[in-house]
Amino acid sequence: MANRNAKMFDLKVTSAYRQVFGRVELNCISLIAETMVLNDLLYRENTF
């Protein structure tokens, strides 16, 4: 029984971990994408 509880706890911890890091990763990706778009717009405005 204790072993099963430990497994459940591990699953809960890893899923929480994944949720947090998944969000962080998504935020980083969207930030990078926004930065690239902004740089692109600035570059175009400066060239024309």
DSSP file (Angstrom, degrees, kcal/mol; ACC not computed):
  #  RESIDUE AA STRUCTURE BP1 BP2  ACC     N-H-->O    O-->H-N    N-H-->O    O-->H-N    TCO  KAPPA ALPHA  PHI   PSI    X-CA   Y-CA   Z-CA
    1    1 A M     >        0   0    0      0, 0.0     4,-2.2     0, 0.0     5,-0.2   0.000 360.0 360.0 360.0 -43.9    0.0    0.0    0.0
    2    2 A A  H  >  +     0   0    0      1,-0.2     4,-2.2     2,-0.2     5,-0.1   0.882 360.0  54.4 -63.2 -36.6    2.8    2.4    0.9
    3    3 A N  H  > S+     0   0    0      2,-0.2     4,-2.0     1,-0.2    -1,-0.2   0.902 107.5  49.5 -63.8 -40.7    4.5    1.6   -2.4
    4    4 A R  H  > S+     0   0    0      1,-0.2     4,-2.4     2,-0.2    -1,-0.2   0.900 109.8  51.3 -66.4 -39.5    1.3    2.5   -4.3
    5    5 A N  H  X S+     0   0    0     -4,-2.2     4,-2.6     1,-0.2    -1,-0.2   0.904 108.1  52.2 -62.1 -40.7    1.0    5.8   -2.5
    6    6 A A  H  X S+     0   0    0     -4,-2.2     4,-2.5     1,-0.2    -1,-0.2   0.906 109.5  49.6 -62.1 -41.6    4.6    6.6   -3.3
    7    7 A K  H  X S+     0   0    0     -4,-2.0     4,-2.4     2,-0.2    -1,-0.2   0.918 110.7  49.6 -63.9 -42.8    3.9    6.0   -7.0
    8    8 A M  H  X S+     0   0    0     -4,-2.4     4,-2.6     1,-0.2    -2,-0.2   0.919 110.7  50.5 -60.7 -43.2    0.8    8.2   -6.9
    9    9 A F  H  X S+     0   0    0     -4,-2.6     4,-2.7     1,-0.2    -1,-0.2   0.923 109.2  51.1 -61.5 -44.4    2.8   10.9   -5.2
   10   10 A D  H  X S+     0   0    0     -4,-2.5     4,-2.8     1,-0.2    -1,-0.2   0.919 110.2  49.7 -58.0 -44.7    5.5   10.6   -7.9
   11   11 A L  H  X S+     0   0    0     -4,-2.4     4,-2.5     1,-0.2     5,-0.2   0.923 111.4  48.3 -61.6 -44.7    2.9   10.9  -10.6
   12   12 A K  H  X S+     0   0    0     -4,-2.6     4,-2.3     2,-0.2     5,-0.2   0.928 113.1  47.8 -62.2 -44.7    1.3   14.0   -9.0
   13   13 A V  H  X S+     0   0    0     -4,-2.7     4,-2.5     1,-0.2    -2,-0.2   0.930 113.2  47.1 -63.1 -46.0    4.7   15.7   -8.6
   14   14 A T  H  X S+     0   0    0     -4,-2.8     4,-2.6     1,-0.2    -1,-0.2   0.883 112.2  49.6 -66.6 -36.5    5.8   15.0  -12.1
   15   15 A S  H  X S+     0   0    0     -4,-2.5     4,-2.3    -5,-0.2    -1,-0.2   0.901 112.3  47.6 -70.0 -37.5    2.5   16.2  -13.6
   16   16 A A  H  X S+     0   0    0     -4,-2.3     4,-2.5    -5,-0.2    -2,-0.2   0.924 112.4  50.9 -64.0 -43.2    2.6   19.4  -11.6
   17   17 A Y  H  X S+     0   0    0     -4,-2.5     4,-2.9    -5,-0.2     5,-0.3   0.924 110.3  48.8 -56.5 -48.5    6.2   19.8  -12.7
   18   18 A R  H  X S+     0   0    0     -4,-2.6     4,-2.9     1,-0.2    -1,-0.2   0.900 109.7  51.6 -62.4 -42.4    5.3   19.3  -16.3
   19   19 A Q  H  X S+     0   0    0     -4,-2.3     4,-2.2     2,-0.2    -1,-0.2   0.947 113.4  44.1 -60.3 -48.7    2.5   21.8  -16.1
   20   20 A V  H  X S+     0   0    0     -4,-2.5     4,-2.3     1,-0.2    -2,-0.2   0.947 118.5  42.2 -62.3 -49.7    4.7   24.5  -14.6
   21   21 A F  H  X S+     0   0    0     -4,-2.9     4,-2.6     1,-0.2    -1,-0.2   0.832 110.9  56.7 -70.9 -30.3    7.6   23.9  -17.0
   22   22 A G  H  X S+     0   0    0     -4,-2.9     4,-2.5    -5,-0.3    -1,-0.2   0.920 109.4  46.4 -62.5 -42.7    5.2   23.5  -20.0
   23   23 A R  H  X S+     0   0    0     -4,-2.2     4,-2.7    -5,-0.2    -2,-0.2   0.921 112.4  49.7 -65.2 -43.6    3.8   27.0  -19.2
   24   24 A V  H  X S+     0   0    0     -4,-2.3     4,-2.5     1,-0.2    -2,-0.2   0.927 111.7  49.2 -59.8 -44.5    7.3   28.4  -18.8
   25   25 A E  H  X S+     0   0    0     -4,-2.6     4,-2.6     1,-0.2    -1,-0.2   0.924 111.2  48.9 -62.0 -45.4    8.4   26.9  -22.1
   26   26 A L  H  X S+     0   0    0     -4,-2.5     4,-2.8     1,-0.2     5,-0.2   0.915 110.6  51.2 -61.0 -43.1    5.3   28.3  -23.9
   27   27 A N  H  X S+     0   0    0     -4,-2.7     4,-2.5     1,-0.2    -1,-0.2   0.917 110.8  48.5 -60.4 -43.2    6.0   31.7  -22.4
   28   28 A C  H  X S+     0   0    0     -4,-2.5     4,-2.7     2,-0.2    -2,-0.2   0.927 111.7  49.4 -62.5 -44.7    9.6   31.6  -23.6
   29   29 A I  H  X S+     0   0    0     -4,-2.6     4,-2.5     1,-0.2    -2,-0.2   0.923 112.8  46.2 -62.1 -44.5    8.5   30.5  -27.1
   30   30 A S  H  X S+     0   0    0     -4,-2.8     4,-2.8     2,-0.2    -1,-0.2   0.882 112.1  51.7 -68.0 -36.2    5.9   33.3  -27.4
   31   31 A L  H  X S+     0   0    0     -4,-2.5     4,-2.6    -5,-0.2    -2,-0.2   0.935 111.3  46.9 -62.6 -45.6    8.4   35.9  -26.1
   32   32 A I  H  X S+     0   0    0     -4,-2.7     4,-2.5     2,-0.2    -2,-0.2   0.924 112.9  49.6 -62.1 -43.7   11.0   34.8  -28.6
   33   33 A A  H  X S+     0   0    0     -4,-2.5     4,-2.5     1,-0.2    -2,-0.2   0.927 111.4  48.6 -61.9 -45.3    8.4   34.8  -31.4
   34   34 A E  H  X S+     0   0    0     -4,-2.8     4,-2.9     1,-0.2    -1,-0.2   0.916 111.0  50.6 -60.7 -43.3    7.2   38.3  -30.4
   35   35 A T  H  X S+     0   0    0     -4,-2.6     4,-2.8     1,-0.2    -1,-0.2   0.913 110.2  49.5 -61.3 -42.9   10.7   39.6  -30.3
   36   36 A M  H  X S+     0   0    0     -4,-2.5     4,-2.3     2,-0.2    -1,-0.2   0.918 112.0  48.0 -63.1 -43.0   11.4   38.2  -33.7
   37   37 A V  H  X S+     0   0    0     -4,-2.5     4,-2.6     2,-0.2    -2,-0.2   0.930 113.0  48.1 -63.4 -45.2    8.3   39.8  -35.1
   38   38 A L  H  X S+     0   0    0     -4,-2.9     4,-2.8     1,-0.2     5,-0.2   0.925 111.9  49.1 -61.6 -44.9    9.1   43.2  -33.5
   39   39 A N  H  X S+     0   0    0     -4,-2.8     4,-2.7     1,-0.2    -1,-0.2   0.902 110.9  51.4 -60.4 -40.5   12.7   43.0  -34.9
   40   40 A D  H  X S+     0   0    0     -4,-2.3     4,-2.5    -5,-0.2    -2,-0.2   0.928 111.1  46.8 -62.4 -45.7   11.3   42.2  -38.3
   41   41 A L  H  X S+     0   0    0     -4,-2.6     4,-2.5     2,-0.2    -2,-0.2   0.923 113.6  48.0 -63.3 -44.7    8.9   45.1  -38.2
   42   42 A L  H  X S+     0   0    0     -4,-2.8     4,-2.2     1,-0.2    -1,-0.2   0.917 111.6  50.7 -61.4 -43.3   11.6   47.5  -37.0
   43   43 A Y  H  X S+     0   0    0     -4,-2.7     4,-1.7    -5,-0.2    -1,-0.2   0.922 111.3  47.7 -61.5 -44.5   14.0   46.3  -39.6
   44   44 A R  H  X S+     0   0    0     -4,-2.5     4,-2.0     1,-0.2    -1,-0.2   0.902 111.1  50.7 -64.5 -40.4   11.4   46.8  -42.4
   45   45 A E  H  < S+     0   0    0     -4,-2.5    -1,-0.2     1,-0.2    -2,-0.2   0.877 112.1  47.8 -66.1 -35.7   10.6   50.3  -41.2
   46   46 A N  H  < S+     0   0    0     -4,-2.2    -1,-0.2    -5,-0.2    -2,-0.2   0.792 112.0  49.2 -75.3 -26.9   14.2   51.3  -41.1
   47   47 A T  H  <        0   0    0     -4,-1.7    -2,-0.2    -5,-0.2    -1,-0.2   0.845 360.0 360.0 -83.2 -32.6   15.0   49.9  -44.6
   48   48 A F     <        0   0    0     -4,-2.0    -1,-0.2    -5,-0.2    -2,-0.2   0.471 360.0 360.0 -95.8 360.0   12.0   51.5  -46.4
